[in-house]
Amino acid sequence: MPTAKSLRFSTMKQFIFKALSKLNKTILPSYSKDEDFDLAKASKFQMALIGYKTWVTKNALD
């Protein structure tokens, strides 16, 4: 059975990641809307950005 402290941490973590996700959506570029974006030809920076956005989204949904 989860304790009150772990529930507060989980709720706070989810709140932070949801806020970070909204911030990312407004600031960072969206590659999914670009029709001629090829993932195989993406630079290391673009791949890191895609991985970061995926990690934030995954944690925001948990």
Secondary structure, DSSP 8 states (H G I E B T S, - for coil): ---HHHHHHHHHHHHHHHHHHHHHHHHS--STT-TT--GGG--HHHHHHHHHHHHHHHHHH-
